[in-house]
Amino acid sequence: MKISSRDFVDSIMSFVDVPWRLHGRNRNGVDCAGLAVLAYRECGGEIGDRMDYDARMPDPKKLVDIVQAACEPYTQHQMGPGKLLLTRWGSSPYPRHVCLTVDDGMIVHCDAKLRRVVCQPVALISRDIVGAFSFREVNYGDCKPWPV
């Protein structure tokens, strides 16, 4: 079953202002991985989940393994709504954070400092992107790509 990218983006946006909570997996609180898992599952997507990670020192291999099970890499030149971005955090060269793209150059992600899910311009994290992925079960034909 293919998921409409429009439905996926609507699901992602419905999490804006949900509180941040480490290992959170419901609308009472989510972390960055929980946001991606729940938004995707709410549309009928199947994605694995792990909570055996430490937010202060996440294992990049665990994060990449989960993402690659449901997604495939794409180039940033194919940026558009409903994609997943892995970003580094701080001085680490490894992926430690998950962001989801929505419309018009915006991302939705859990901001631990703001203690909630926020929608912000992708430009705020563009230099920290270390991986870009599209979900295998999403039909991206119903949303236009971002201008490059």
N, C-alpha and C positions, 0 to 999 in steps of 0.2 A: 504494500500500500504506500503510495506517495503522499506526503504531507505538503499541503500548500505553504509556500514560503510566507504568504500573507498571514495565514493562520498562525504560523510559528512566530512571526514578528509580533502579532497581537498578543500571543501568550507571553513572550518575553517582556513586552511593555507592561503587561498586567502585574508584573513583580516590582515595578518601580515603587519605591518607598517601603517595601517590606524590610523589616529590620535585619541587620547582619547578625549572624550567629554561627560560630565555628561548628562545623559538621551539621548545620541546620538543613533540614530536608522537608520543610513545610512552610506555609505562609506566615507562621509565627516567627520565622527566622531562617535565613539561608546564608551559606557562604558562596564563594564564586563557583565552585563545582556543583553545589546544590542547586544554584540558579539554573545552570545549563541542563542538569539532569531533570529537574522538575518542569521547566518550560518545554523541553523536548517531549517528555512523557505525557504532558497534558494534551499534546497534539496527536498522541498515538505512537510516537517514536519509541524505539527500543534502544536503550543505552545502559551499559553496565555502570556500576557505582562502587566506589570504595570510600571508606572513611578511616582507613588505617594510615592516615598521614598526619604530620605535625605541621601546623601552619607556620611555625617559626623556621622550620628547615624542611620544606616539602621535598619529597623524592621526585625529581623531574621524570624519571623513568615510569613511575606509577601513573603520573598525570598523562604523559604522552601515550602510554598503553591504553588507557581508558578512552582517550580522544580518538586514537587510530582504530579502535574497535567499531566506532560508529561513524567515523568521518574519513575523508580523504583530503590530502593536501591540495591547495590551490595557490596561485600567485596573488600577491596583493594587487595586481593589475586587474583581477577578477573580483575585486571587492564589491560587496553589495549586501542587501539585507539578509539576515538569517544565517550568517556565518559565525564561526568560532575562531577567536584569536587567542593564542597563548602569548603571554608577555612575561618578561623578566621583571623582577621587583628589586629595587635597590641596586646593589652592586653585583648581584648574581648574574652570570651569563646564561643561566638555565631558566626554563619556563617555570613560573611559580604562581601564575594568576590566569584566570579565564575571563574573557570578555565576549559578549555576543553583539553582533552588528545589527542595527535596525535601519531606519531610513535616513537619507540625507547626510551621510557621513557621521552618524552618531553611533555610540556603543552603549550597551547596558551592562553594568557589572556591579558587584558588591564592593563597596568602598568601606573597608574596616575603620578608616579614620572618621568617616562621616556616619558610620554605624548603620548603613542602610544601602539598599539597591538604588543606584542612580543612573540617569541617562546623561551622557556627556559627549562632547566632540571626540572623535577618534584621534584628532590631532594631539590631544593630551597624552596619548600613550603610543603614538606612531613610532617613535624612536626605540621603544622597548619591545616591539612585536618580534617574536622569535619563531612563530609558526602561525599559519593561517589554514583553516580547514572548512570544508563544506560537509554537511550531513548527507549521508548516502540516501536517506529516505525522504529528503526534502526536494520538491519540484521547484527549482529556482526560476522557472519560466514566467511566473506571474508577478515578479518584482523586477524592476529595472536595476541594472548595475549602477554603482556610483560612477560619476565622471572621474577619469584619471587625470 
